[in-house]
């Protein structure tokens, strides 16, 4: 009886001591070329009372990496253990470490491995990223300058401006919430334990800047010559639905109506709103140009810069897919690829309108009240049919 009590006490002591331990790694992200040898340290945050066996598993990208020193080892104290890792081919892999003691916290014991073919392609990709960031950031100002120079916004679709402002505000709300809110990040990592927060500081800067520049254009629409132009009924309905939905969804979230990842789900509402707006926001301007048979009042500089940024963005996606042998990131994420393709397609349409179809339009083209309501053509066409 005494022997059983002693054994039970010993087991309880070991379990209690181990329950506060955490297994960690020195690096959560490794970037290397094919056939390159590297590694990472594995450690416990405190000495264990007994030997802890650790097993290395690769749930994603098992054919990308290998472990020359083996996938099993033991930790007997608080010293670091070096795990050798070599890259077999280009791609992405997730390395996860598990222990023989279930009470040890292993949620941070993982490594994301990115294996590329050539470093110089990665450098070129980064350069492209900075160029399209600058091109997109500057693209708002040709329209602002043109409006100021003409002291008129005739020819600029108010539907496009309204949709654009809402889209960038939604984009900014999502980025700010995801980047700064610890609650949102905790909800995201609960769904993606080995994931990376998908927002960086440049995303926040771009969104805020884009919202500010678009708001300046809105002010110009309020004070400069605009004739009878206004936001059409279909556009007002869509914008009303989005903002009403944001308010209602926010109240439901605050009231605890969504117990599962409430704030992350709320931010996804803004993300999807931005997605919908991006799909349709250029339609009103393209239709207005068609009705007027002119692009006067619509800055081609904005389009050329947007086309430059969009082209480099898609080229960067192809470079990354090739360099990391990860074509699923390109065609598997059809939403991102599709949005880029649609934006470039509209840019090409505007370029064609400006330089081919309506290049002989007079320097100043006036619009009547009907032509200044570009989204209403949908309702009109339905009535005619």
N, C-alpha and C positions, 0 to 999 in steps of 0.2 A: 504494500500500500504506500509505504514511504517512497519506494522507488518510482511508482507511478506519479505521485505528487511532485517529486523532484523533476521528472521528465516534463510534466505539464508546466511547471514553473519555468523551466529552461526554455521551452517552446514559446511560452507567452512573453518571456523577456526578450528573446530574439525577434519575435514578431513586432513587439512594441518598439524596439530600437530601430528595426528596419522600416517601420511604417512612416517615419519622418524623413527617410532618405529620398533623394532625387537623383536620377541618372541624367547626365548631361553630356553635351559634345562641345568641342572647341569652336566649330564652325557649322553654321546651319546652311551655308551656301558655298559650293565649290565650283570653280570654273576652270576648265583645263582643255587641252587639245587631245586629239586621239593619240593613244599609245603613251600618254604622259603618266608618270607615277607620282602620286601625292598621298595624302591621308589626313586623318584627324584624330584628336585625342578624345577618349571616353573617360568619364570620371564620375565618382559619387561625391555628393557635397559634404559627406561626413564618413568617417571610417565605419564599416559594417562590423557587426559582431561575429559574422561568419562569412565564408566565401560566397560570393555572388556570381553565378554563372550568367554570361551575357551572350546572346545570339544575334547575329547580324542578318537581317532579311531585306530583300529588295522587292517590295510589292509592285513597283512600277519601274520599267526599264531594266529588267534583269539582264538583258543581253547587251546593255551599254557599259556596265562596269564589272570589275572582278576584284577579288581580294586575295592577293598572293600569300598573305600570312594566315589565311583561314578565316572562317566566319564565326568561330566560337572562341571565347576566352573567359578568364576568371578575374574578378576584382577582389583583392583580399584586404585592401586598405584604401586610403584616400588618394593614393598616387594615380597619375594619369596613365592610361594605356593607349598606345599608338596603334591605330588600325591602318594598314596599308591599303590603298585603293588605286587601281589602274583603269584607264579609259580604253575600252575595247573598240568602240565606234562612236560616231557622233550621235547625239540624242540627249534625252533627259531621263534622269533616274531619281527615285526617292529611296533613300536608305533609312531603315527603321531598326532600332535596337530594342530588344526585349530581354527581360531578366527572369531568373528562376524564382524570384521572390515577387509574388503578385502585389504585395503591399508597397513596393517601391514605385514612386511616381516616374513614369517614362514618357510623359506627354511632350517633353522637350528633347527627347532622345531621337532626333532624326536629322538627316542631311539631304539637302536638295543638290543634285549634281547636274551640271550642264556641261556637255562635251561638245566642242566645236571643231570644225575641220581646219580653219585657218584664222589666226588672230586678226590679220589685216582686214578681212571681210567684216569682222566685228567692229573694227575702227571705222571703216567706211559707213557701216550701218549707223553708228553713233553720230557721225558727221551729218548724214542725211536727216537724222532725228532733230538735230539742232537747226538745220536749215529750214525744215518744214515748220518747226515751232516758230521761228522768226517770220517766215512767209505768212503763216496763218495769223500771227499776232498783228502784223503790219497791214493785212488785207482789209481791215475795217476802215482805214483812214482815207483811201482814195474816194470812197463814197462820201465821207464827212467833208472832205475838201471840196468835192464837186458841188455838194449842196450849198456850202458856204460861198463858193465862187458864183454860183447862179442865183443865190438867195431864193432858191426854189427847190421843191421836192417833187415837182410834177414829173411823172415818169417812173417814180420809185414806188413800188407796191407797199402799201401800208400793211397788207396782210403778211407779207414777207417779214417786215420789221417786227410786227407784233409776235409772230410765231418765233422769230429768231431770238427776241428778248426772253420770252418764256422758256425757250429751249436752253439758253445759256444759264438762266437762273436755276433751272432744274438741274443742269449739269454741275453748277457750283454747289448747290445744296447737297447733292450726292457726294461730291468730293470732300467738302468740308466735314460733313458728318462722318464719312468713312475714315478720314485722316485724323481727326481730333477726338472723336468720341471713343472712350475706352469701352463703353457698353456695346457699341456697334462692332468694334473690333473683336470683342469677346464672342459675340454672336456669330461673326463671320468665321473665326477660328474654330468655333465649336462645330460648324458645318464643314470646314476645310482645315483639319488639324495640322497638316504640313504645308498649308498654303501661305501665300504672301499677300499682305494687304494691297489690293489692286489700285492704289492711288498714291501718287508722289506729289511733292510740293509744286513741281512745274505744272501739274494738272490743275491745281488750285489757282495758281497765278494766272494761267491762261483763261480759266473760266471766269474769274473775277474781272480780268481785263476785258474779255469779250463782252461781258454783261455791261460794263461801264461804257465801252465804245458804242454798243448798240443803244444804250440809254441816251447817249449824246445825239444819236441819229433820231431817236424818238422826239427829243426836244426840238430838233430842227424841223421835224414834221409839224410840230405845234406852232412854230413861229414864222416859218418861211412860207412863201406862196405855194399853195397846194390845190387851188381850185376847189372842186367838189370831192376830191379824193377822201376816202375814209376807210376804216376797216369794215369789210363786208360782213353780212349776217352769218354765213357759214363759219368764217374765221372767228367771229365773236362767240358763237356757240361752242366751237371747239376749245377756245381759250377759257371760256366760262366753265366747261366741263372739267378741264384739267385743274384749274385753281379751286373750284368747288370740291373736287375729289381730294385735292391735297388737304384742304381744311377738314373735311369730314373724316378722312383717313387719319389725320393727325389727332383729332378728338378721340376717335376710337382707340388709337394707340395709347394715348395718355390715360384713357379710362381703363386700360388693361383688357380691351376686347380681343387682343391677339396675343395669347400667352407664349407662342412659339416665335422666337426671334422677332419681337415686335418692331424695334427700331430699324433693324436691317431690312425688314420687309417694307417699312415705310419709305426708306431711302430708295429701295428698288422701284417704288412707284415713280419717283422723279427720274430714275434711269430709263424706265420704259417710256415715260412721257417725252424725254429727250429723243429717244429712238424714233417714236412716231413722228415727231416734229421734223426731224432730219429727213425722213422719207418724203415729206410733202411740202416743206417750206418753200422750195424753189418753184413749185407749180404756179402760184399766183403771179410771180414776176415774169415767168416765161409766157404766160397767157397774156399779161398786160402788154408785153413787147409785141406779141403777135397781133393783138387788137389794134395797137397804134401803128404797126408796121415801122417801128422805130425803137432804138435803144437809148435815145436821148433821155438823160436823167438817171440812167443806170450805169454806174461806173464799170468800165471794162477792166480797169486796173484791179479792182476787187476780185474779178473773176480770174484774171491771169495769175494773181498771187495765190488764190485758192486752188487753182489748177496745179500750180507749182508745188504747193504743200501737199495736196492730195496725191499727186503722182509720186513724189518722193516717199510719202507715207506707205503707199502700196509697194513701191520698189523695196523699201526697207523690210516689209513683211515677207517678200520673196527672198531677200538676202538672208533673213533670219531662218526661214524655213529650210533653205538650202544648207546654210552653214551648220545648223543643228540637226539636219536630216529629220525635220519635224513638220512635214507637210500637213499634218492634221491641224496644226495651229493656224494654218492658212485657210484650208478648205473645210476643216472641221468646225471652225468658228465662222460660219457663213454670215452671221449677223454683222460682224466687224468688216469682213471682206465685202459683203454686199453693200453696206453703207458707203464704204469708200468708192466702190464702183459706181453707185448711183450718183454720188456727189460729183465725180469726175465726168460722168455722162451729162449732167446738167451744165457743168462748166463748158463742155464741148458744144452743147446746144446754144448757150449764150454767146460763145465765140463765133459760132456759125451765124447767129442772128446779127451780131454786130458787124462782122467783116464780110459777110456774103449776102444774106437775105435783105438786110436793111441798111446796107452801107451807103446808099444814095439818099437816105432820108434827110430832110432839111435840118438845119442846125437847131431849130427850135420847133418842137411839135407839141401842140396843145392837145389835151384829152378832154372829152366830154364826161359828163357825170356817169354815164353807163360804162364807159371804158375804164373808169377809175375804180371799179369794183370787181377786181379780177376773179375772186372766188365765187361770185354770183353766177358765173356762166354755167355752173353745175345745175343750179336750180332752174335757170332759164331754159337750158337744154331739156331738162326733164319735162318742163311745161310744154315745150314745143312738141316733144314726142307724144 
